[in-house]
Every structure is written in structure tokens, then in C-alpha cells.
Amino acid sequence: MIDTRLRRRGAALAVALLSATFALAACGSASDDPGAKAGAPSAAAQRIVTIGNTTLPLIDMGGRPVGVTEVSGPELSLIPTDQKAAYDAATKLGASGDQVDMEKLASLKPDLILAQLPESEFAQIKKQLESIAPTTFWGLDVEWKTFAGALAEAGDVTDGLSGQKAEFEKKIADIKQTYAGIIADTRFVNVDRWSSSDPGTFSVADFGCVEIAQGDIGMDFPQAAAGADPLGWTSLPFEQIAGLAKYDVITYPVDAAGSPTEPFAPVVATNTWKALPAVQSGRALGVFCPGNNSYGPVLRYLDSLGTALATLPAKK
């Protein structure tokens, strides 16, 4: 699983939009719409460059950027083949937002640049980007649905977004109806571990895909108090695995094949984990989360969650 601890939290926070102010002479001046320019070609014909976290969500909604910053191998391994082809076809501009090759970017003659990365990194390249093309920026603390909507508008992929939203709403409604009894009287806990985690530690994670189970479906998972740091930021020693016994159902990360993710595998190998009542009774559920920053990955998560809930044995 991708380490999402440095990505946005799921609370509905305001979108940070910084629009372009430097327009190319051939393009005219920027309008109030962060995705539009006076005298520019229609959005459907725009040559778009994506930087940071905008790349995979735009491609997920049907966008085809001409230039992108690089996406890690683990992330690429989780996306569909056609989306991987769209990524491969784009010119690679650097390993990350703060390492963009500005000359190569300018040579693409983009009409619009879309960026989501830490504000400190964006501040270093803001003027350079805006001197090349109108630029729309989002910080990392934007709620994922808000981000998807704004990105779709800017990149003119609202048709793709509309279909995904309809499918999302249907899947949410189906899970809520099918498993209403389980949702109403079950105490869940979501645990995780990342490649960056200290040896011998795990976390009770309250961010990532579990936010959808919690916020959209209404499942009862532990979460941090308002204004407090996410629970998942705290590393817990393996000795505290036994404390998970107070929950009815445990969810944990698995890969697309259903096996525990490589970082989490040491947890399920412990005798303490194997002795948990939830594990012994078939109430430890592996759930696949390919990402939670656009609808496509979230739809795959919901499929996995629904399949996992269907395996729960009846309560005795």
C-alpha cells in the first residue's frame, strides 16, 4: 500500500487554488476561471501538464496530459492498463514537483498546468510555471471529492467524472443497504503499516480509504478527535496488537491478489495477531485500497470492501 500519511486528510477543507497570472502572448490573459484563458483554445483541445498528485486523478477521469512528473512504480502497478498507457505516452518532466525540468516543460507549449504538491515545494516553482502557462494549484489538504470536481472542471473531463460519481453513489447505497445490520452494531478497527514504518510497529489508521467507509457508509471506526493529529501518525509496538481484541472486526491492507501487503506482512506473522478473537473467528478482513484521491481507485476499494463484508460469519 502507498504510504498516505503525508497526503490530505479526509476532512472537508477548503481548496487552495492559485491561478495563473502570467499569460503567454499567443494565449491572451487569464480569466477568473482557473482552468480558462482569454483567447485560449477550448478546454477539450488544451495541452495540459500535470505536476504532483494531479497526474493519476486526471488520467483516471479520461484526461491525457502531454507532460507529467513521475509516478512511483508501486502506484503505477495499481492502475489499469489503459491508464498506464496514457501515463507512458506523456513526456516526463522530473521526479517530483520541485525537480521539474522547466525547459522541457516550456518546449511542450502547454495551455494549462495543473499541480498538487506541498505548498513549500510549489512556492519554489510558482513563478516559473506561471511564466510558461496559466497554472492551477491545490494544496494537499483538499478533500478528495472536492479535488476531483475542481480537477475535472479545470481539465475538461467532467463527463468522466459524472459517470464515476454515479457509480460511486450506487456502490455506497448498495453496501449500506446490504450490510445495514453489520454497520449498525459492529465495532471496526482499521490497522495498517507502511514501508516507512519503524520495525516492529503498526498503526491504527484513520485516513485513506477507511475515511470513505467511515464517512460515506457510516461504519464505526476509531478516529482522532476534532483538531487532533490523525491516529495513524502514531506508531504502536507489536506488543499492543493484543489491544485489538476489543473490536468486533479488524480491517487490514491487502494487495490486488488478496495477500497482506508487504509492509503489513510482519504483523499477520506474529503469534499475537494469530491469537486475536477476530482473526480466529474470520472477522479480520483484508481490504484492497489502490488509492483514495480519485473515484476510480475508490470504486475498486468499495468492491473489495463489499466482498470482504460478505465473508463475515453470522454473530453467535
SERO-4910 file (N, C-alpha, C, O; in steps of 0.05 Angstrom, whole numbers):
BEGIN
 pado doro    nc1    nc2    nc3   cac1   cac2   cac3    cc1    cc2    cc3    oc1    oc2    oc3
  Met    A     17    -24      0      0      0      0     17     25      0     39     25     12
  Ile    A      8     46    -14     23     70    -15     21     84     12      0     85     25
  Asp    A     43     95     22     43    110     47     29    136     43     38    154     29
  Thr    A      5    139     55    -11    163     51    -10    182     75    -26    201     76
  Arg    A      9    178     93      8    195    117     14    224    111      5    242    126
  Leu    A     28    230     89     34    258     82     14    269     63     18    292     54
  Arg    A     -6    254     55    -26    264     37    -49    277     53    -47    279     78
  Arg    A    -69    287     39    -90    302     52   -106    285     71   -109    261     67
  Arg    A   -117    297     91   -137    284    108   -164    286     95   -168    303     77
  Gly    A   -183    271    105   -209    270     92   -229    291    101   -250    293     90
  Ala    A   -222    307    121   -240    328    129   -244    347    106   -226    352     90
  Ala    A   -268    359    104   -274    376     82   -261    403     86   -273    421     98
  Leu    A   -237    406     76   -222    430     79   -224    446     53   -230    435     32
  Ala    A   -218    471     55   -221    489     32   -200    482     11   -178    474     17
  Val    A   -208    486    -14   -189    481    -36   -171    505    -39   -181    528    -40
  Ala    A   -145    501    -40   -127    523    -44   -121    525    -74   -107    509    -86
  Leu    A   -132    545    -86   -129    549   -115   -113    574   -121   -121    596   -112
  Leu    A    -91    571   -134    -75    594   -143    -74    594   -173    -62    576   -185
  Ser    A    -87    613   -186    -90    613   -215    -66    628   -227    -52    643   -214
  Ala    A    -63    624   -253    -41    636   -267    -44    665   -270    -67    675   -273
  Thr    A    -22    680   -270    -23    708   -274     -5    717   -297     -7    739   -307
  Phe    A     13    699   -306     30    705   -329     20    690   -353     23    666   -355
  Ala    A      7    704   -372     -3    691   -396     16    695   -419     28    716   -422
  Leu    A     19    675   -436     35    677   -460     22    696   -479     -3    697   -481
  Ala    A     37    710   -495     26    730   -513      7    717   -533    -14    729   -540
  Ala    A     12    692   -541     -5    679   -560    -31    669   -548    -49    662   -562
  Cys    A    -32    669   -521    -55    657   -507    -73    678   -495    -96    671   -488
  Gly    A    -65    702   -494    -82    723   -481    -79    722   -451    -61    708   -441
  Ser    A    -96    736   -437    -94    738   -408   -112    718   -395   -132    709   -407
  Ala    A   -106    710   -369   -122    691   -355   -148    703   -346   -149    726   -339
  Ser    A   -169    687   -345   -195    696   -336   -199    688   -307   -180    678   -294
  Asp    A   -223    694   -296   -228    687   -268   -230    657   -264   -226    647   -242
  Asp    A   -236    642   -286   -237    613   -284   -209    602   -284   -194    607   -303
  Pro    A   -201    588   -262   -173    579   -260   -165    559   -282   -142    555   -286
  Gly    A   -185    548   -297   -178    530   -318   -182    542   -345   -181    527   -365
  Ala    A   -186    568   -347   -191    580   -373   -174    604   -378   -164    617   -359
  Lys    A   -170    612   -403   -155    635   -411   -169    649   -434   -180    636   -451
  Ala    A   -168    675   -434   -180    690   -456   -163    685   -481   -139    686   -480
  Gly    A   -177    678   -503   -163    674   -528   -151    646   -530   -139    640   -550
  Ala    A   -154    629   -509   -142    602   -510   -161    583   -524   -185    589   -527
  Pro    A   -150    560   -534   -168    540   -546   -187    529   -525   -183    532   -501
  Ser    A   -208    516   -535   -227    504   -516   -213    484   -498   -192    474   -505
  Ala    A   -225    479   -475   -212    461   -455   -207    434   -467   -187    421   -461
  Ala    A   -226    425   -485   -222    398   -496   -197    396   -513   -186    374   -516
  Ala    A   -188    419   -524   -165    419   -541   -140    427   -527   -118    428   -539
  Gln    A   -142    432   -501   -119    442   -486    -97    421   -484   -102    397   -482
  Arg    A    -73    431   -484    -49    415   -478    -43    419   -449    -36    441   -440
  Ile    A    -47    398   -433    -46    400   -404    -21    386   -393    -15    363   -402
  Val    A     -8    399   -374     14    386   -360      5    382   -331     -7    400   -319
  Thr    A     11    359   -320      3    353   -292     28    349   -275     47    336   -283
  Ile    A     28    361   -252     50    360   -234     41    350   -206     20    359   -196
  Gly    A     56    332   -195     50    321   -169     25    303   -170     23    286   -187
  Asn    A      7    306   -151    -16    288   -148    -38    292   -168    -58    278   -166
  Thr    A    -35    310   -187    -57    314   -206    -56    294   -229    -76    290   -243
  Thr    A    -33    281   -233    -30    263   -256    -49    240   -257    -65    238   -276
  Leu    A    -48    222   -237    -65    199   -238    -95    205   -236   -110    192   -250
  Pro    A   -104    224   -220   -132    231   -220   -142    241   -247   -164    234   -255
  Leu    A   -126    258   -260   -135    268   -286   -137    245   -306   -157    243   -321
  Ile    A   -117    228   -307   -118    205   -325   -141    187   -318   -154    175   -336
  Asp    A   -147    183   -292   -168    166   -283   -195    176   -294   -213    159   -299
  Met    A   -198    202   -298   -223    213   -308   -224    215   -339   -242    226   -350
  Gly    A   -203    205   -352   -202    206   -381   -184    227   -393   -182    229   -417
  Gly    A   -170    242   -376   -151    262   -386   -126    250   -398   -119    227   -391
  Arg    A   -114    264   -416    -89    255   -429    -68    277   -429    -65    292   -449
  Pro    A    -54    280   -407    -34    302   -405    -11    298   -424     -4    275   -431
  Val    A      0    320   -433     23    318   -452     49    316   -436     69    307   -447
  Gly    A     49    325   -412     73    324   -395     65    318   -366     44    327   -357
  Val    A     81    303   -352     75    295   -324    101    294   -308    123    290   -319
  Thr    A     98    297   -282    120    289   -264    117    259   -259     96    248   -262
  Glu    A    139    246   -251    140    217   -250    123    207   -227    120    219   -206
  Val    A    111    184   -232     95    169   -212    111    144   -204    123    131   -221
  Ser    A    110    138   -179    126    115   -169    116     89   -181     93     86   -188
  Gly    A    135     69   -183    128     43   -193    105     30   -178     87     19   -190
  Pro    A    105     30   -151     83     18   -136     56     30   -143     36     15   -144
  Glu    A     55     56   -147     30     69   -154     21     61   -182     -3     55   -187
  Leu    A     40     60   -201     34     53   -228     24     24   -230      7     18   -247
  Ser    A     34      7   -213     27    -21   -214     -3    -26   -206    -14    -47   -211
  Leu    A    -15     -5   -195    -43     -8   -185    -64      3   -204    -88     -1   -200
  Ile    A    -55     16   -226    -74     28   -244    -80     11   -268    -63     -6   -275
  Pro    A   -103     14   -281   -110     -2   -305    -90      2   -328    -77     22   -329
  Thr    A    -89    -17   -346    -70    -17   -368    -73      8   -386    -54     20   -394
  Asp    A    -98     15   -392   -102     38   -409    -93     64   -397    -83     82   -410
  Gln    A    -96     66   -370    -86     90   -356    -56     90   -355    -43    111   -358
  Lys    A    -44     67   -352    -14     65   -353     -4     74   -380     17     87   -382
  Ala    A    -18     67   -402    -10     75   -429    -12    105   -432      6    117   -445
  Ala    A    -32    118   -420    -34    147   -422    -11    160   -407     -1    181   -416
  Tyr    A     -4    149   -384     19    160   -369     45    156   -385     60    175   -387
  Asp    A     49    132   -396     73    127   -411     76    145   -435     99    152   -443
  Ala    A     54    153   -447     55    170   -471     63    198   -465     71    213   -483
  Ala    A     60    207   -441     66    235   -434     96    239   -429    111    220   -421
  Thr    A    106    262   -435    134    270   -430    139    272   -400    124    285   -386
  Lys    A    160    259   -391    166    260   -363    184    285   -357    204    289   -370
  Leu    A    175    300   -338    187    326   -332    204    327   -307    216    348   -301
  Gly    A    206    306   -292    222    306   -268    210    287   -248    187    278   -250
  Ala    A    226    280   -228    218    260   -208    197    271   -189    181    255   -178
  Ser    A    195    297   -185    176    309   -167    171    338   -174    184    349   -192
  Gly    A    152    350   -160    145    377   -167    168    397   -164    169    416   -180
  Asp    A    185    393   -145    208    411   -141    232    405   -159    253    417   -156
  Gln    A    228    385   -177    250    378   -195    242    379   -224    252    365   -241
  Val    A    222    396   -230    212    399   -257    233    411   -276    245    431   -269
  Asp    A    237    399   -299    254    409   -320    238    431   -335    222    425   -352
  Met    A    243    456   -328    228    478   -338    231    482   -368    212    489   -382
  Glu    A    255    477   -378    260    480   -407    244    459   -422    231    465   -443
  Lys    A    244    435   -412    228    414   -426    198    419   -424    184    415   -443
  Leu    A    190    429   -401    162    436   -397    154    458   -418    133    456   -431
  Ala    A    170    479   -420    164    501   -438    163    491   -467    147    501   -483
  Ser    A    179    472   -474    180    462   -501    154    448   -509    148    445   -533
  Leu    A    139    439   -489    113    426   -495     91    445   -502     70    438   -512
  Lys    A     96    471   -497     77    493   -503     50    486   -491     30    486   -505
  Pro    A     49    482   -465     23    475   -453      4    499   -452     13    522   -450
  Asp    A    -22    493   -452    -42    514   -448    -49    517   -419    -59    538   -410
  Leu    A    -44    496   -403    -52    496   -375    -34    477   -359    -27    455   -369
  Ile    A    -27    485   -335    -12    468   -317    -29    464   -292    -39    482   -280
  Leu    A    -31    438   -285    -46    431   -261    -27    419   -241    -11    401   -247
  Ala    A    -27    428   -216     -8    419   -196    -20    415   -169    -36    431   -159
  Gln    A    -13    393   -156    -19    389   -128      6    377   -115     15    355   -122
  Leu    A     17    391    -96     41    384    -82     43    401    -56     27    419    -53
  Pro    A     62    395    -39     65    412    -15     68    441    -23     82    448    -42
  Glu    A     56    459     -7     57    487    -13     86    498    -14     92    515    -30
  Ser    A    103    487      4    131    496      4    145    489    -22    162    505    -31
  Glu    A    138    466    -34    150    459    -60    139    477    -82    154    485   -100
  Phe    A    113    482    -81    101    498   -102    112    526   -102    116    538   -123
  Ala    A    117    537    -78    127    564    -76    154    567    -91    160    589   -101
  Gln    A    169    546    -92    196    547   -105    193    549   -136    211    559   -149
  Ile    A    171    539   -147    169    538   -176    145    554   -187    141    554   -211
  Lys    A    130    566   -170    106    580   -178    111    600   -200     97    599   -221
  Lys    A    130    618   -197    134    639   -217    143    628   -244    135    637   -265
  Gln    A    160    607   -242    169    595   -267    147    581   -282    144    584   -306
  Leu    A    130    567   -267    107    554   -280     88    575   -293     80    572   -316
  Glu    A     82    596   -278     63    615   -288     74    632   -311     59    643   -326
  Ser    A    101    633   -314    112    646   -337    110    629   -362    114    639   -384
  Ile    A    105    603   -359    102    585   -381     73    582   -390     67    583   -414
  Ala    A     55    579   -371     27    576   -377     10    581   -352     20    578   -330
  Pro    A    -16    588   -355    -33    590   -332    -32    565   -315    -32    542   -325
  Thr    A    -31    569   -289    -26    546   -271    -47    546   -249    -53    567   -236
  Thr    A    -59    523   -244    -78    519   -223    -65    501   -202    -55    479   -208
  Phe    A    -66    509   -177    -53    495   -155    -72    487   -134    -90    503   -126
  Trp    A    -68    463   -123    -83    454   -100    -63    445    -79    -43    432    -85
  Gly    A    -68    452    -53    -51    442    -32    -59    413    -25    -78    403    -38
  Leu    A    -46    401     -7    -51    373      0    -75    369     18    -84    346     21
  Asp    A    -85    390     30   -107    387     49   -134    390     37   -153    396     52
  Val    A   -137    386     12   -163    388     -1   -177    361      0   -165    340     -5
  Glu    A   -203    360      8   -218    336      9   -220    324    -19   -223    338    -39
  Trp    A   -219    297    -21   -214    284    -47   -237    289    -67   -232    291    -91
  Lys    A   -262    290    -57   -284    294    -76   -284    323    -87   -289    327   -110
  Thr    A   -277    342    -70   -275    369    -78   -252    372    -98   -255    386   -119
  Phe    A   -230    359    -93   -207    359   -111   -215    347   -138   -208    359   -159
  Ala    A   -228    324   -138   -236    312   -163   -254    330   -179   -251    332   -204
  Gly    A   -273    343   -167   -291    361   -181   -277    385   -193   -281    392   -216
  Ala    A   -259    397   -177   -244    420   -187   -225    412   -210   -222    427   -229
  Leu    A   -212    389   -207   -193    380   -227   -208    373   -253   -198    379   -274
  Ala    A   -232    361   -250   -247    354   -274   -256    379   -289   -255    380   -314
  Glu    A   -264    400   -275   -271    425   -287   -247    438   -301   -249    446   -325
  Ala    A   -225    439   -288   -201    452   -299   -191    436   -323   -183    449   -343
  Gly    A   -192    410   -322   -181    393   -344   -201    385   -364   -195    369   -382
  Asp    A   -226    394   -361   -248    388   -380   -252    358   -383   -254    348   -405
  Val    A   -255    345   -360   -261    316   -361   -285    311   -343   -287    290   -329
  Thr    A   -304    329   -343   -328    327   -326   -346    303   -335   -360    292   -318
  Asp    A   -345    296   -360   -361    273   -369   -352    247   -355   -368    231   -345
  Gly    A   -325    244   -354   -314    221   -340   -321    221   -310   -326    200   -298
  Leu    A   -320    245   -298   -326    248   -270   -355    241   -264   -361    228   -244
  Ser    A   -373    250   -281   -402    245   -277   -408    215   -275   -423    207   -257
  Gly    A   -397    200   -293   -401    171   -293   -390    158   -268   -403    140   -256
  Gln    A   -367    167   -259   -354    155   -236   -370    162   -211   -373    146   -193
  Lys    A   -380    187   -209   -396    195   -186   -421    179   -183   -429    171   -161
  Ala    A   -434    174   -206   -459    159   -205   -453    130   -196   -469    119   -180
  Glu    A   -431    119   -205   -424     91   -197   -417     91   -168   -424     72   -153
  Phe    A   -403    111   -158   -396    113   -130   -420    114   -112   -422     99    -93
  Glu    A   -439    131   -119   -463    134   -103   -479    108   -103   -491    100    -82
  Lys    A   -480     93   -125   -494     68   -126   -480     47   -108   -494     33    -93
  Lys    A   -454     45   -109   -440     26    -93   -443     32    -63   -447     14    -47
  Ile    A   -441     57    -56   -445     65    -28   -473     57    -19   -476     45      3
  Ala    A   -493     63    -35   -521     56    -27   -524     26    -25   -538     16     -6
  Asp    A   -513     11    -43   -515    -19    -42   -503    -30    -17   -514    -48     -4
  Ile    A   -479    -21    -10   -465    -31     15   -482    -23     39   -485    -40     57
  Lys    A   -491      1     40   -507     10     64   -532     -6     67   -540    -13     89
  Gln    A   -545    -14     45   -569    -29     46   -564    -59     53   -577    -70     70
  Thr    A   -544    -70     39   -538    -99     42   -528   -105     70   -535   -126     81
  Tyr    A   -512    -88     81   -499    -94    106   -508    -75    129   -492    -68    147
  Ala    A   -533    -66    127   -543    -47    146   -540    -57    175   -532    -42    193
  Gly    A   -547    -82    180   -545    -93    207   -517    -94    217   -512    -87    240
  Ile    A   -498   -102    200   -470   -103    208   -460    -76    214   -446    -71    234
  Ile    A   -467    -56    197   -457    -29    201   -468    -17    227   -454     -2    240
  Ala    A   -492    -24    233   -505    -12    257   -494    -22    283   -493     -7    303
  Asp    A   -485    -47    285   -477    -58    311   -450    -71    312   -445    -89    328
  Thr    A   -432    -61    295   -405    -73    295   -384    -51    300   -384    -30    289
  Arg    A   -365    -58    318   -342    -40    323   -319    -49    306   -308    -71    310
  Phe    A   -312    -33    287   -290    -39    269   -265    -25    279   -266     -5    294
  Val    A   -242    -35    270   -217    -20    273   -200    -26    247   -199    -48    237
  Asn    A   -187     -5    237   -171     -7    213   -142     -4    221   -133     16    233
  Val    A   -126    -25    214    -97    -24    221    -81    -24    195    -89    -34    175
  Asp    A    -57    -13    197    -40    -10    174    -11     -9    182     -4     -6    205
  Arg    A      5    -12    162     34     -9    165     46     -2    138     36    -12    118
  Trp    A     66     15    137     77     25    112    107     18    110    119     10    129
  Ser    A    117     20     86    145     14     82    163     32     98    186     25    104
  Ser    A    153     56    105    169     74    121    166     70    151    179     84    167
  Ser    A    149     52    159    144     47    188    168     36    201    184     21    189
  Asp    A    172     43    227    194     32    242    190      2    246    168     -7    247
  Pro    A    212    -13    247    209    -42    251    194    -48    277    197    -34    297
  Gly    A    177    -68    276    162    -77    300    140    -58    308    131    -58    331
  Thr    A    130    -42    289    108    -24    295     86    -26    274     90    -36    252
  Phe    A     62    -18    283     38    -16    265     23      9    274     31     23    292
  Ser    A      1     14    260    -15     38    267    -45     31    265    -53     14    249
  Val    A    -61     44    281    -90     44    278    -95     68    260    -94     91    268
  Ala    A   -101     62    234   -102     83    214   -131     94    211   -150     79    207
  Asp    A   -133    120    211   -159    133    208   -159    152    184   -176    170    182
  Phe    A   -141    147    165   -141    163    140   -137    144    116   -130    120    120
  Gly    A   -142    153     93   -141    136     69   -168    126     63   -188    140     68
  Cys    A   -170    103     51   -196     92     43   -215     88     66   -240     89     62
  Val    A   -205     83     90   -223     79    113   -240    104    118   -262    101    130
  Glu    A   -232    127    109   -248    151    113   -274    148     97   -295    159    106
  Ile    A   -274    134     75   -298    130     59   -317    111     73   -341    116     75
  Ala    A   -306     89     84   -322     70    100   -335     84    124   -357     79    131
  Gln    A   -320    102    135   -329    116    159   -348    138    153   -370    140    164
  Gly    A   -340    156    134   -356    180    129   -379    175    110   -401    186    115
  Asp    A   -376    160     89   -397    156     69   -415    133     75   -439    133     69
  Ile    A   -404    112     87   -420     88     93   -431     88    122   -452     78    128
  Gly    A   -416    100    140   -425    102    168   -415     80    186   -427     75    207
  Met    A   -393     67    178   -382     45    194   -367     57    218   -355     79    216
  Asp    A   -367     43    240   -356     53    265   -327     45    268   -320     23    277
  Phe    A   -309     63    260   -281     60    263   -270     81    282   -281    103    283
  Pro    A   -249     75    297   -236     96    314   -226    119    296   -216    114    274
  Gln    A   -228    143    306   -218    166    292   -208    187    312   -217    187    335
  Ala    A   -190    204    303   -179    224    321   -200    245    328   -219    249    312
  Ala    A   -197    257    351   -215    278    359   -211    302    340   -190    305    328
  Ala    A   -232    318    337   -230    342    320   -206    359    328   -203    366    352
  Gly    A   -190    366    308   -167    383    313   -142    368    322   -120    380    322
  Ala    A   -145    343    328   -121    327    336   -108    314    312   -119    312    291
  Asp    A    -83    306    316    -69    292    295    -83    265    289    -95    254    307
  Pro    A    -81    256    264    -93    230    258    -81    208    275    -58    209    282
  Leu    A    -98    189    282    -88    166    298    -65    152    284    -47    142    297
  Gly    A    -67    150    257    -47    135    242    -19    147    243      0    134    234
  Trp    A    -17    171    253     10    183    255     26    171    279     50    175    281
  Thr    A     12    157    296     25    145    319     32    116    314     15    100    308
  Ser    A     58    110    317     67     82    313     64     67    339     72     77    361
  Leu    A     52     44    337     48     27    361     65      2    360     68    -10    338
  Pro    A     77     -6    382     94    -30    381     77    -55    378     53    -55    385
  Phe    A     88    -76    367     74   -101    363     61   -111    389     41   -125    388
  Glu    A     73   -104    412     62   -113    437     34   -103    441     19   -114    458
  Gln    A     25    -83    427     -2    -72    430    -22    -84    411    -45    -76    411
  Ile    A    -13   -103    395    -32   -117    377    -54   -130    393    -77   -130    384
  Ala    A    -48   -140    416    -68   -154    433    -91   -135    440   -113   -144    445
  Gly    A    -86   -109    440   -107    -90    447   -129    -88    426   -151    -77    431
  Leu    A   -124   -100    402   -145   -100    382   -167   -120    388   -188   -120    374
  Ala    A   -164   -135    409   -184   -155    416   -211   -143    424   -231   -157    424
  Lys    A   -211   -118    431   -236   -105    439   -255    -98    416   -278    -90    420
  Tyr    A   -245   -101    391   -261    -94    368   -273   -120    356   -262   -142    358
  Asp    A   -297   -116    344   -311   -139    332   -298   -148    306   -295   -172    300
  Val    A   -290   -128    289   -279   -134    263   -254   -117    258   -254    -93    265
  Ile    A   -234   -129    247   -209   -115    240   -206   -114    210   -210   -134    196
  Thr    A   -200    -91    199   -193    -89    170   -163    -83    168   -152    -68    184
  Tyr    A   -151    -95    148   -122    -91    144   -116    -91    114   -132   -101     99
  Pro    A    -93    -81    106    -87    -77     77    -78   -102     63    -60   -117     73
  Val    A    -89   -107     40    -80   -129     23    -75   -118     -5    -84    -96    -12
  Asp    A    -60   -133    -21    -55   -125    -49    -78   -135    -66    -98   -146    -57
  Ala    A    -75   -130    -93    -97   -137   -111   -103   -166   -111   -126   -174   -118
  Ala    A    -84   -183   -104    -88   -212   -104   -100   -222    -77   -106   -245    -74
  Gly    A   -103   -203    -58   -114   -211    -32    -95   -219    -11   -103   -227     11
  Ser    A    -69   -216    -16    -48   -223      4    -41   -198     20    -43   -176     10
  Pro    A    -34   -201     46    -26   -178     61     -4   -163     47     15   -175     35
  Thr    A     -5   -136     47     15   -120     34     42   -126     46     44   -134     69
  Glu    A     63   -122     31     90   -129     41     96   -115     67    107   -129     85
  Pro    A     91    -89     70     97    -77     96     80    -88    119     90    -89    142
  Phe    A     56    -97    113     38   -107    135     43   -136    142     35   -145    163
  Ala    A     56   -151    124     60   -180    128     72   -187    155     64   -207    167
  Pro    A     92   -171    166    103   -178    192     82   -178    215     85   -192    235
  Val    A     61   -162    211     40   -161    232     25   -187    233     21   -199    254
  Val    A     16   -197    210      0   -221    209     17   -246    216      6   -267    221
  Ala    A     43   -243    215     60   -266    221     64   -269    251     75   -290    260
  Thr    A     56   -249    267     61   -251    296     40   -270    309     18   -272    300
  Asn    A     48   -283    330     30   -301    345      8   -285    359    -14   -295    362
  Thr    A     14   -260    366     -6   -243    378    -29   -237    359    -52   -238    367
  Trp    A    -22   -232    334    -43   -227    314    -59   -253    310    -84   -252    310
  Lys    A    -46   -275    307    -60   -300    302    -79   -308    325    -98   -322    321
  Ala    A    -72   -298    349    -89   -305    373   -113   -287    376   -130   -292    393
  Leu    A   -115   -265    361   -137   -247    364   -163   -260    359   -165   -276    339
  Pro    A   -184   -255    375   -210   -267    370   -221   -262    342   -233   -279    329
  Ala    A   -217   -238    332   -227   -231    305   -213   -247    284   -225   -256    264
  Val    A   -187   -252    287   -172   -268    268   -181   -297    269   -185   -309    248
  Gln    A   -184   -308    293   -192   -336    296   -221   -342    287   -227   -364    280
  Ser    A   -238   -321    287   -266   -325    280   -273   -315    252   -296   -314    245
  Gly    A   -253   -309    237   -258   -300    209   -268   -271    207   -280   -264    187
  Arg    A   -262   -255    227   -271   -227    227   -248   -207    223   -250   -184    230
  Ala    A   -226   -217    213   -204   -200    205   -205   -199    174   -200   -219    161
  Leu    A   -211   -176    163   -217   -173    135   -195   -158    120   -188   -135    126
  Gly    A   -183   -171    100   -164   -158     83   -179   -142     62   -196   -152     48
  Val    A   -172   -116     59   -185    -98     41   -165    -85     23   -144    -75     33
  Phe    A   -170    -84     -3   -152    -72    -22   -159    -43    -26   -181    -36    -33
  Cys    A   -139    -26    -22   -142      3    -26   -121     13    -45    -98     19    -37
  Pro    A   -127     16    -71   -107     25    -90   -102     55    -89    -84     65   -102
  Gly    A   -118     69    -74   -115     98    -72   -142    111    -64   -163     98    -66
  Asn    A   -140    136    -54   -165    149    -46   -165    178    -54   -177    195    -40
  Asn    A   -152    184    -77   -151    212    -85   -167    217   -111   -166    239   -122
  Ser    A   -181    196   -121   -199    199   -144   -219    176   -144   -215    156   -130
  Tyr    A   -240    179   -159   -262    160   -158   -254    132   -167   -264    112   -156
  Gly    A   -238    129   -188   -231    103   -199   -220     84   -177   -231     62   -174
  Pro    A   -199     92   -164   -188     75   -142   -207     70   -120   -208     48   -108
  Val    A   -223     90   -113   -243     87    -92   -264     67    -99   -273     52    -82
  Leu    A   -272     66   -124   -292     46   -133   -280     18   -130   -295      0   -122
  Arg    A   -255     15   -135   -243    -12   -132   -241    -19   -102   -245    -42    -94
  Tyr    A   -236      1    -85   -236     -3    -56   -264    -12    -47   -266    -31    -31
  Leu    A   -285      1    -57   -312     -6    -48   -319    -35    -57   -333    -49    -42
  Asp    A   -310    -43    -80   -314    -71    -89   -301    -90    -70   -313   -110    -62
  Ser    A   -276    -84    -62   -262   -101    -44   -275   -101    -16   -277   -122     -4
  Leu    A   -284    -78     -7   -297    -77     19   -323    -93     19   -328   -108     38
  Gly    A   -339    -90     -2   -363   -105     -4   -358   -135     -4   -372   -151     10
  Thr    A   -338   -144    -19   -331   -172    -19   -322   -182      8   -329   -204     17
  Ala    A   -306   -166     22   -297   -173     49   -320   -175     69   -321   -194     84
  Leu    A   -339   -156     68   -361   -157     87   -379   -181     82   -391   -192    101
  Ala    A   -380   -190     57   -396   -213     51   -386   -239     63   -400   -259     65
  Thr    A   -360   -239     72   -348   -263     84   -353   -265    114   -347   -285    126
  Leu    A   -363   -243    126   -366   -243    155   -385   -265    164   -407   -267    153
  Pro    A   -376   -282    183   -394   -302    194   -416   -289    211   -412   -267    221
  Ala    A   -439   -302    213   -460   -292    229   -452   -292    258   -437   -309    268
  Lys    A   -461   -271    273   -454   -270    301   -469   -292    317   -492   -299    311
  Lys    A   -454   -303    336   -466   -325    352   -479   -314    377   -490   -328    394
***
